[in-house]
Amino acid sequence: MEALLVPEERVGVLTKEVRNRLEKETEVKTELQGNTVMLNGEGLGMLTARNFVKAVGRGFSPERAWKLLDEDQTLDIIELGYLNEKRQKEIKGRIIGSGGKMRERIEQKTGASVSVYGKTASVIGSFEEARKAREAIEMIIKGAEISTVNRWLERVK
C-alpha cells in the first residue's frame, strides 16, 4: 500500500472512470481519500500506476499520461523548488514560451510530452526522448538563450 499526495486542484482529473481504467491496465487497486491516492499492488503495475498518478499530479492530462502504460515510457520530474519564487516564475515562462511555443518546440523536436506545473517541469517519453527534453529544459534553467536551445534542438532532432 502506498499513499501519493496530489495537489487539490488536480484531484478532479482522477475521475472514477480514469481510476477504473488505471486499475484495469495495471492490476493496482486505487482509492481516493481527499487529495491522497492510495495504491495497492506490486511490480511493474505498481510502478506504472505510481508514475501515472504522479504525472497527473504534475499537470499532465490523463490522455497524455496514458503513454506511461507503454513500458518504454518514463516520467522525469525536474524540480524548480530550489529557485526563489521570482526566478521560478521566470524559468517556467521561458520553458513554456510565448503562447506555449517553446514547450511545443521541445515536444516536437524530442518526441516527449512536457508539463510545467507548480514547482516542477515534467517530461514523459522514451528514455532517449526524456533525456533530450530534460537537457533542453536544463539549458533554459541555466540561462541559455532561447535561440541557442532552438539550435541545439534542431541538431538533436
Secondary structure, DSSP 4 states (H G I P E B T S, - for coil): -EEEE--HHHHTTS-HHHHHHHHHHH--EEEEETTEEEEE--HHHHHHHHHHHHHHHTT--HHHHGGGGSTTEEEEEEE-TTS-HHHHHHHHHHHH-GGGHHHHHHHHHH--EEEEETTEEEEEEEHHHHHHHHHHHHHHHTT--HHHHHHHHHHH-
